[in-house]
Amino acid sequence: MADAEVPEDPAALVRARYALYVETLRARMPPAQFGLLMEVIREYVKAGGGRFQLDLEPEEKELFTEEVQHELLNLLGLIGAMEPGHEDRADRVVARLGDGEHVKDAMSLVPPEVADDPEKLRAMRDKLDTQQHQRKQDEETVEGIARASGMSDG
């Protein structure tokens, strides 16, 4: 791209970067994995961003490899960077947080300086681990209430 073609608007630059990244993924990923990745992105955008439940069929779970998850985080960072004032999110990197007691193979999109700080990454993993443990306890409580009230067969 010639210098004259580089968008001056930061959001336009991020949109161009996103489009180029998607086309790069399309060229290098197996079609089924790329299709699943794009479907997850569509569901994310449809849900309005933020946290959403990802329900995958067994064959989709096979396709949702660590590499696909890694690319999902990269794309979510680029989408977040399209929001005015958050263009710096486009420069975030995927960091492996490792395993906790309740989370396994955790990854997160973080600023480069955080990715180079083992203490910050450990703190992030510990926070995710605590949140996952709380979610599991909450689910068990709700299931127990449903059983006790006759709303569940379990």
N, C-alpha and C positions, 0 to 999 in steps of 0.2 A: 504494500500500500504506500503510495507516495505521500510525502508530508502534507501536501495540499488536501489529501483525502481524509486525514485524521480529524474526527469530529472534535470541535472545541468544547462542546457540552459534555461534562463528565459522565452524565447518565447515558448519553448517546455512545460514548466510548465504551462504557460497560456493556451496553446492549450489543455493540459490535463484537466485543470480546466474547460475550456469551454465545452469540451466533456462530462465531468461528470455533469456539470450543465444542459446541454441539456437533458441528460438521466434522471436526476432527474425531470425536467419539464415534459418529456414524461410520466413518471410514475404517476405524480400527477395531471396533467391537463386533462380536457376533450379532447378527440381526435380532435374534430373540432377546438377548441381554439388552441391547440398545432399546428395543421396543418396550421392554419392562421398565427400564430407566426413565424413558420419556413418559410412560403411563404414571409412574410414581410422581414425577415432576408435575404432570397435569393434575393429579389428585391433590398434591400439596398446594398448588395455586388455587384450585377450586375450593379447598378448605380455608383459604385466606391466609395461608402461611402458618407459622407457629407449630405447635405440637399437633400431630394427628395420628390416628391409629392406622397402621399399615397391615391389612389382612391379605396374606398371600396364599395362593393355592400351593399344594405340595410341589408341583412342577415349577412354579414361580420361585419358591424358596430355593430350589436347586440353582436357578439362574441368578439369584440375588447374592452373588459371591462377594467376598471382601473387596475385590476390585470394583464391582458395581457400586457397593456402598461408599467406597472412597470417592468415586466419580460423582455420586449423588451429593456428597458433602461439598465437593468443589462447585457443582452447579448451584446448590443452595446458597453458597457464598456469593456467587455472581448475581443470583437473583436478589439477594439482600443488598448488594452494592448498587442496585438500580434505584433504591430508595434515596431521594435527595439527602445529602449530608452523610451518607453511609458508604460512599464510594470506596473507602479504605477496606471494606469487607472483601473486595475482589482480590486483595493481596494475601488473604488468609491461607493457611496451609492445613492439610489434614495431619493431625498428630495421633499417634497410637497411644492410648492411655493404659492399655494392658488389662489384666484381670483383677477384679475385686472379689469379694465373697459372693456378691449377687449379680455382678455384671461380668461378662466375658468378652474379650476382644473389643473393648470399647475404643471408639475413635471420636474425635471432635475436630471441628474447624476452629482454628485459633490464630491469633496474630503470630507472625514469625518469631518474635522475641519470646512468646510464651512457649512455643514449640521447642525452644532451646533451653527451657528451664525445667529440669526434672521435678523440682519441688512443686511448682505450679501445676504440672501435669498430674502428679500424684494427688494433689489436693482436688483437682477436677475429678479424677477417678473416684476418690473417696466420696465426694459429693454425689456423683452419679450412683455409686454403690448404695449410699444411704437412701437416696430417692427410690431406687429400684426395690430395696427392702421394704420401704414404706408402702409403695404401690402394691407389692405382694401381700403385705399384711392387710391393707385396705380391701383388696379383692377377696381375701379369705373372710374378712368380717362381713362384707356384703353377701357373699355366698352363704355364710352361716345364717344371716338374717333371712335370706330368701328361703332357705330350707326350713327354718323355724316357723316362718309364716305360711308355709305350704306353697310358695311360689316356685319352688324348684323340686325336681325329682331326686336330685343328688343327695 
